[in-house]
Amino acid sequence: MAFVQVERALRLETVQAARLVRFAGLLYGVGGVAIMCLVWPLFGAFLSNAPRLAAPWLAPSADVGLGLENPVLAALVDAALIAAFGLQHSLMARASFKRWCGVILAPAFQRATYVHAANGVLLALISLWQPIPIELWHAHHPVLRSICWGSFALGWIILLAGALSFGVHELLGVRQVLDWYRNRPPQALPLKTQGLYRWLRHPMYVGVLLAVWATPYMTIGHALLATGLTLYVLIARSYEERDLRSAYGRAYQAWCARPSP
């Protein structure tokens, strides 16, 4: 009788431990999304130069704020931050990295881990950015300023609409983690052709480029960031298209060859 009671207690502990692990995994997946919802608005304020309109020492900005006085050293630090951002986003998105990562990490958590890493490098870029406040242009005319801010807002709208068209839950790894939590078999991601993808191959890239370039107040520091992210987009796009061609074959080729709506 004592042996049976011990066996039941061990089984109960095992079940409770399994539930705890599954709940921790769920928190890990959802936590990345929660952090992202805080970091990306900070990035929007960072690009919009809103801190310059308030107190530069309270929040960092792409254009002004506290930083290194030597512009060469500032540019080196900024280039390193841009490189870290680009490498993280590019390398972790590649199929070869996912295969390597699959040895130590369950597939359900690969996208969530990508989101956590992306949050980290973006927060580092915002926090450690060294402004180089040498002005390149400053649009004083109200019409020009309105065009710049309208384009800036349009970039964020396209970025959000592109994420919704792709499927936010899949893009951020929530669906994958939920499938794991509910013991559902993993599902392959279909080729995305709906929403903005009917008109643009890479709507989120278009949104990012508009957001980083459309500003009525451009400094060398901001231009360095915009140029670096543009190079990242150009490089990432070629690798992404190669991966899509490999994953979806003729379906992707047919989608690329489709006539514009």
Beta strands, then each sheet from edge to edge (+ up, - down):
strand 1: 135-138
strand 2: 217-219
sheet 1: 1+ 2-
end
